[in-house]
Amino acid sequence: MKLTNLLCVTALGVASVLPLASTASAQDAPIKWKMAGTFSSSLPQLGTLGTRLEEKIAVVSGGNIELRFYEPNALVPPLETFDAVSLGAVDAAFSTPGFWGGKVPALQVFAALPFGPSAPEYMAWFYFGGGKEIFDEIYGKYGIKSVMCGMLAPEGSGWFREEVKSVDDLKGMKLRFFGLGAKALGKFGVSAQLLAAPDVYPALDRGVIDGLEFVQPAIDLKMGFYQIAKHYYFPGWHQQSTFFDLMMNKDKWDALSQTQQAQIEAVCGDNVRYGIAEGEAIQIPALKELQEKGVQIHKWSDEDLAKLKGAVDEVIAEQVEADPDFARAYESFATFREEYSTWREIGYLK
């Protein structure tokens, strides 16, 4: 066959395929979903990763998927979004699985584990160690499909008006605290509760709470806690890394085409990457600015961290005993972590 004839045949073949691809894409019905935010869009990472998701899915899908971010309370109160998505009253929500620990204890394993893993180890377990399968099953019981869609760097572990000499001095305090870490502080006589973001600063200002943990320096700076409290504690023993997820009503997810589902998963995967990188970068100038504003940075002693670790171990044992799904999820993580420790010890510098 002459070269000119071969080129003609090849061109015809390509031309015949292109309309089919275009037709397949055109068959995907456009979707317009409302996505409830559990944090304000003005908050770095907590909110901006949600608005970034809205922006990127529109680009990747060529406008076929509209996932509009709504501020907290615009559709539903932040701590009620789980039920709203489950019932289909809201299409989707951007949050963290740990928000729903009171309703579904096992989801705490997929949010942040005290004295838990760094981001690479956490992701290794979730994607390759069996975590995702359990995660999907648990959410599925409530009519929700969730995709991991962000990750935060380590957090600070407390803002206080006065210096705290020891964790034993926390006895009797009322703190805003997150997840399993809040339960661990209960072992020290602390009354710890989870407050939605808009309620935290007013509670501290009015003395409803004596102190708090919220997120990272860059986010805590934005929240303005330094205006009331000047003592900031590290490390974030309760949240060394934190997953954020995109919850979607499962019936609506199942109605999407495979292409649309893949586009959402791809953009969420990129959001995880972006969250880790941004989270590590933005803490440096934030810490500097906080110190310029008179904030004193403290570190818990090794003795205090050992006491906290002991309290965490008690809490984990209680949760395992109380909830079969928590037990299954945590056993999966703990088994992976034990096996992973060999690689962690020889592969990484101390």
N, C-alpha and C positions, 0 to 999 in steps of 0.2 A: 504494500500500500504506500502510495506517495505521501511525503510528509504533509503536503497541503491537505490531502484527503483525511489523514489521521487527525490533524488539527480541527478540521471541520466536524468530524465525528465526536471528538472530545468536547468541543464547544457545545454541540447539540445535547450531549449527555449532561453536561453541567447545567445547561439552560433548562433541561427537563426536570432536574432535581430541585433547583431553586424555587420554582413555584410551589412544589410540594412542601418545602420547608416553610415558606411564607404562609401557605394555607394552614399548616399545622399550628403555627404560632397564632394565626388569626382566629383559630377555633377556641382559644383560651378566652373565656368570657372575662372582661375586665372586672376587677373587684375593688370596692371602696369600703375599707374597714375603718372603724373607729378604735383607736388604741388609747386606753386609759393610762396616764402616767401616775406613778405613785410618789414621784419626786418632781419638783418644779424644773422646768426646762432651763432655768437660770443657774441651776446647780451643776458644777463640773461633774462629768461622768454620770452621776446618778440620774440627771435629766438629759444632759447633752448626748449621752449614748443613745437615748431614746429618740431624740430629734434627728440624730445622725442616721439612725435606722430608717426613719421616715424618708429622709433625703436619698439615701443610697438605694433603697428598694425601688424607688421611682425611676432612678437612672438605670439600674440593672434590668428591670422589667420593661424598659422602654415606655413607661407610663401605664403599663397594664395593671400594676398593683399600686393602689393608693392606700397607705397605712398612716392615717392622720393621727398625730400625737395630740392628746388633750391634757391640759394641766390637771393636777390633782383636784378633786371635787367638782370638776366641770361635768363629768359623766357620773361619777360615783366616788364616795369617800375612799381614800387610799387603801385602808385596811378592809374594804369590802369588795375589792376588785376580783378576788378569787371567786366568790360566789357569783358575781355578775358575769364573769367569763364562763363559768360552769353552766349557768342557766341560759347563756346566749344573749343576755341583756346588753352585754358589751362584746364586741368581736374579739378584742385582744387587749392585753395589758403588758406593760414593761415594768418588771419588778425583780425581786430576788426570791427564790423559793423559801428562804428562811422566814419571810414575813408570815408564812402560813403554818408555822410550827405549832401554834395553839390548836389549829384545826387538823393538821396532818403532820404529826411529829416527825415522821420519816423524812419529810422534805428538808429538815434542818441539815441532814447529812449532805445534801446537794447544794448548800448555800455557803456555809463557812463552819469549819470545825476548829474549836479551840485547840491550840498547840498543834494545829493541823498543817497540811502540806503547802508548799509553795505552788505557784500557778502551774509549772510544768508537771509536777507530780499529780496534782489534782486533776488536770486534764488527761494525763496518762491513764489514771484509774477510770475516769468518767467515759472516755471514748474507747479505751482498749482493755479495761479491766472488769467490765461487766456493769459498771455504774449506770450507763445510759439505758440499758434494758430494764433495770429496776425502776429507774426514774420514769420512763415512758409508761410502765405498768401502773405505777402509783398515781400519776396524774390522770391516766386513762380512766381510773375508777370514778373520777369526778367529771368526766366529760370534757377533759382539757388535754390538748396537745401542747407541749411546751418544748421550745428549742433554746439551748443555752445561747445567750446573745450579748454577753459582756462579762468582763472580769475586772475586779478592783485589786489594787496593790494593798499591802498591809495597812492596817488602820492604827490610829492612836487609841489608847485604852482608858482615857479619862481626862475630863476637865474639872478642876476644883478651885474654889475661891481661896482655900488655904492649903498649904503643903500637907500632903499625906505621908507620914513617916513610914507606915507599914500597912499592908493589906488588912491587918487586924484592926486598924483604926477606922476602917470602913463600916464597922458594926453600927447599926442603927441608922445609917444613911439611906436616903431615897435617891435612886439613880435611874436615869434613862439608860437602858442597856439592851443589847441585841442578842437574841438566840440562846444557844446553850451557855454562853458566857454569863447571861443574866441568871440562869439557874445555878451556875457555879458560885456566883457571888452570894446567892441565898445562903450558902453554907457558912458565910461569914457574918450572917445577920443583916444583910443588905436587903432592902425592899427594892427590887429592880423591875422595871416595866418598860414595854416598848411603846414609844410615842411616835406618831407620824411626824414628818419633818416640820410642818407648819406650827406644831404645838411645842416643839422642843425649846426654842429660845424663850418664848413667853413663860414656860414652866420654870426655867432656870432663873429668869429675871424676877419672877414673883416669889421665888423660894419654894415653889411646889416640889421641886427636886433639889437636892444638894449638889449634884454633879451629874456628869453624863459622859458617855462616849457617843460619837456620831459616825464620822468616817475618817478621812485623811486630812492632813494639814491644809491642802488646797481647798477642800470642801468646807472644812471647819472654819477656815479663814473667811470664806464667803458667808457663812452663817453668822459670823460676828461674835462668837463665844468669848473671844479675848476681851470684849468690852465689859464682861462681868467676871470672868474667871481668868486668872493669870498663871495657873499651874497646869501643865499639859504633860500627860504621862505616856510612856512607851516602854516596851514594844506592845503592839496590838496582839496580845497573847490569844485573844478570843477570835480574831479574824486576820489570819496571815494572808489569805486570799479569799475573795468572795465572788461567787458566780451570780450573774444576773441573767434573767431569762425572759423570753417572749412567750407569754401564755396566750393560747388561742382556743376558741371554742372548737372542740374536736369535730363536730358535725360540719362546721364551716371549713376546717382544715381538710377533712376528707373530701369535700366537694371541689377542692382546687385540683388543677391538672398537675401532673408530675413535674412539668416545667415550672409552674408557679411555686410548688413546694420546694423544688431545688433552688430556686432563686432566693426564697426566704432563708433557707438553710445556709446558702452561700454568703449572703449579706450578714447574717448573724455570726457566722464563723469569722468573717472579717472584723466584725464589731468586737469580738473577743480579743483578737490580735491588737486592734486599735486601743482597746481599753487597757490592756496590760502595758503597752508602750507609753501611752499618754500618762497613765497613772504613775509610772516610775519617774517620768520627766518633770511633772508639774509640782512635785513635792519640794524640790530644792528651793525655788524662789519663794514658795509659800512659807516654808520654815524660816527663811531669812526675814521675811516681812513680819511674821508673828513675833520673832525675837526683837525686832525693831520696835514693835508695839508693846514691849515689856513682858512678853510671855516667857516664863521660865520652863525649860524643857527638863523633864525628869525621866529617869529609867528605874523600873522596878528592880530590886536587888535579886540576886540568884535565890536567896532564901524565900522571898515573896513569890517568885515565879514557881518555886517548888511547891509552896502551899497552894497556889492557884491550880497547878497541875493535879495535885491530889484531889482537890474539890471537883475538877473536871472529870477525873476518872470515876468518882462517885456518881456524878450526874449521868455519865454515859452508861454506867452499869444499871442505874435506875431506869433509864429510857429503854435500854435493851430488854429489861425484864417486863416493862409495861406495854410495849408495842411491838408486835411481830414484824411489821414492815420496817420499823426503825432497826430492829435486830438484824433483819436480813440485809438491809442496806449497809449498816455499819460493819457487819461481819465481812461483807464484800470489800469494803474499803480497807479494813484492818488487815485482812489477808493480803491484799495487794500491797499495802504499805510495808508489811513485814518482808515480803519478797523483794520489793523495790529497794529496801534498805541496803542490800548488797551493792547495787549499782550506785546508790547515793554515796556510800562510803568510799568506793574506789574510783568513782567517776568524777567527783567534784572536790575542789579544794575546800578545806575547812575554813 
